[in-house]
């Protein structure tokens, strides 16, 4: 008995799934940056710290960062710059993909 199978749509299926995962990470990254801008517990006189929150999505996943040189110093003083929004983003991603 010969079974003839057509798997030509499998590549498109995997491409669609990959795009959905990337889109989900982009949405969560964008929301995390907005969350960080709105929920920062520090006084930002120049707006540099609030506008330095960024994200990147690549094959390794979602990266959140604040590009201001002194962001870690402000966090070390007990103020929220990006840490709490990053934890909320991680929780959201786990809910989406687990």
C-alpha positions in Angstrom: 0.0 0.0 0.0 1.3 3.4 -1.0 0.3 6.5 1.0 0.7 9.8 -0.8 1.0 12.8 1.6 1.2 16.5 0.9 3.1 18.5 3.6 3.5 21.6 1.5 1.6 23.8 4.0 3.7 22.7 7.0 6.3 25.4 6.4 3.7 28.1 6.2 2.1 26.8 9.5 5.4 27.1 11.3 6.0 30.6 9.9 2.6 31.6 11.1 3.2 30.3 14.6 6.6 32.0 14.7 5.0 35.3 13.7 2.3 34.9 16.4 5.0 34.3 19.0 7.0 37.4 17.9 3.8 39.5 17.7 3.0 38.5 21.3 6.4 39.4 22.5 6.3 42.8 20.6 2.9 43.6 22.3 4.2 42.6 25.7 7.4 44.6 25.2 5.5 47.7 24.1 3.2 47.4 27.1 6.1 47.0 29.4 7.8 50.2 28.1 4.5 52.1 28.6 4.1 50.6 32.0 7.6 51.7 33.0 7.0 55.2 31.8 3.8 55.5 33.8 4.8 53.7 36.9 8.3 54.9 37.6 8.6 55.9 41.2 11.3 58.5 40.7 11.3 62.2 39.8 12.6 62.6 36.2 13.5 66.2 35.7 14.8 65.8 32.2 12.6 62.9 31.0 15.7 61.1 30.0 15.2 58.1 32.3 11.5 57.6 31.3 12.2 57.8 27.6 15.2 55.5 27.8 13.1 52.4 28.3 13.3 50.2 25.2 12.7 46.6 24.1 13.9 44.3 21.4 12.5 41.1 20.1 14.8 38.6 18.3 15.2 34.8 18.0 16.4 34.6 21.6 13.2 36.3 23.0 12.3 39.7 24.5 14.9 42.0 25.9 13.8 45.0 28.0 16.4 47.7 28.9 16.9 51.2 30.0 19.7 52.8 28.1 20.3 55.7 30.6 23.7 55.1 32.2 22.3 55.9 35.7 19.2 53.7 35.5 20.7 50.9 37.7 21.8 53.5 40.2 18.3 54.8 40.5 16.9 51.3 40.9 19.6 50.5 43.5 18.3 53.5 45.5 14.9 51.8 45.7 13.1 53.5 42.9 11.3 51.6 40.2 12.7 52.3 36.7 12.1 49.1 34.8 12.3 46.2 37.3 8.6 45.9 38.2 7.3 46.3 34.7 9.9 43.7 33.5 8.5 41.2 36.1 5.0 41.9 35.0 6.0 41.4 31.4 7.7 38.1 32.3 4.5 36.9 34.0 2.4 37.9 31.0 4.6 36.0 28.6 4.5 32.9 30.8 0.7 33.1 30.8 0.6 33.5 27.0 3.1 30.8 26.1 2.8 28.1 28.8 
